[in-house]
Amino acid sequence: MIGTSNIEESEQVEFSDTHPSDACRFKEHFDQLKKGNWWSLLNNNANTSYIKLIKKLAAIKKDSYVFESDQKPDLAGPVLKAFIRMKPKIATLVDDTFGPMLRRFRGDCVFRRSRTAFRAEAEQHSGPSRTPVGA
């Protein structure tokens, strides 16, 4: 995400010879976060500009994607169309392959612990800390 928030809107939809557009990649990130039930946690609790960026890029329609190949300009149009047609099939393969291994967010987990509890657990694994947390 570093550097993505500062690029021009027209560049966010441009594919290169080696990479999909930022909009396409962030749409995939967004979809994976939703499938793993992480999106609601991030969207509701993370106070960061990256959430807005992910939403913005994920909302860009695939019809807006542009590919102007430097290596094979005459194939750019057909390659982009083929990529867009294959993308759902690739997403299904990823789900089938990695789905059971994906980390899923469980809403019943408690994420907030006191510094004392965190420090005590850390000391169990590595010994007493030299610098107190928050010092």
DOTITI-692486 format. One line per 3 residues: number of its first residue (from 1); their letters; for each residue x, y, z of C-alpha. Coordinates in steps of 0.1 Angstrom, whole numbers. Example, Ala and Ser with C-alpha at 12.3 -4.5 7.8 and 13.67 -1.06 7.14 Angstrom:
REM DOTITI-692486
1) AS) 123,-45,78 | 137,-11,71 $
END
This chain:
REM DOTITI-692486
1) MIG) 0,0,0 | 30,22,4 | 30,48,-24 $
4) TSN) -4,37,-37 | -24,65,-21 | -4,92,-39 $
7) IEE) -7,80,-75 | -30,96,-100 | -64,81,-104 $
10) SEQ) -57,72,-141 | -27,52,-129 | -47,32,-104 $
13) VEF) -64,13,-133 | -34,8,-155 | -20,-27,-159 $
16) SDT) 17,-32,-167 | 34,-60,-186 | 42,-76,-152 $
19) HPS) 15,-66,-128 | -23,-60,-126 | -35,-25,-118 $
22) DAC) -36,-13,-82 | -74,-12,-84 | -75,-49,-95 $
25) RFK) -51,-60,-68 | -69,-41,-41 | -102,-56,-52 $
28) EHF) -86,-90,-46 | -74,-80,-12 | -108,-66,-3 $
31) DQL) -125,-99,-14 | -101,-120,6 | -106,-98,37 $
34) KKG) -144,-103,33 | -141,-140,28 | -120,-143,60 $
37) NWW) -145,-122,79 | -117,-96,86 | -132,-67,66 $
40) SLL) -159,-58,92 | -132,-58,119 | -109,-35,99 $
43) NNN) -137,-13,86 | -153,-7,120 | -122,-4,141 $
46) ANT) -92,7,121 | -87,44,120 | -65,46,90 $
49) SYI) -65,61,55 | -58,26,40 | -94,15,47 $
52) KLI) -106,44,25 | -80,35,-1 | -90,-2,-2 $
55) KKL) -127,8,-5 | -120,33,-32 | -99,10,-53 $
58) AAI) -121,-20,-48 | -151,0,-60 | -135,7,-94 $
61) KKD) -153,-13,-121 | -133,-37,-141 | -145,-19,-173 $
64) SYV) -122,9,-162 | -90,-12,-163 | -65,-2,-190 $
67) FES) -36,-22,-204 | -11,-7,-228 | 17,-32,-232 $
70) DQK) 52,-20,-239 | 63,-54,-250 | 34,-65,-272 $
73) PDL) 10,-35,-278 | -11,-54,-304 | -20,-80,-278 $
76) AGP) -29,-57,-249 | -66,-56,-255 | -71,-94,-259 $
79) VLK) -48,-101,-229 | -67,-78,-206 | -100,-93,-217 $
82) AFI) -87,-128,-211 | -73,-118,-177 | -107,-103,-166 $
85) RMK) -125,-135,-178 | -100,-157,-160 | -99,-137,-127 $
88) PKI) -130,-154,-112 | -117,-188,-121 | -84,-180,-104 $
91) ATL) -102,-168,-73 | -121,-200,-71 | -89,-220,-74 $
94) VDD) -73,-200,-46 | -104,-205,-25 | -103,-243,-32 $
97) TFG) -66,-245,-25 | -62,-223,5 | -97,-218,18 $
100) PML) -94,-243,47 | -60,-228,57 | -70,-192,56 $
103) RRF) -70,-174,90 | -106,-164,97 | -117,-138,121 $
106) RGD) -139,-150,149 | -159,-122,165 | -159,-139,198 $
109) CVF) -121,-135,203 | -109,-109,227 | -80,-88,213 $
112) RRS) -75,-63,240 | -53,-72,269 | -38,-51,295 $
115) RTA) -1,-42,293 | 4,-61,325 | -11,-93,310 $
118) FRA) 8,-88,278 | 41,-83,296 | 35,-113,318 $
121) EAE) 29,-135,288 | 60,-121,270 | 81,-128,301 $
124) QHS) 69,-164,302 | 84,-169,267 | 115,-148,268 $
127) GPS) 123,-138,304 | 118,-105,321 | 118,-75,298 $
130) RTP) 146,-49,302 | 125,-19,292 | 89,-18,305 $
133) VGA) 62,-14,279 | 52,22,277 | 83,35,294 $
END
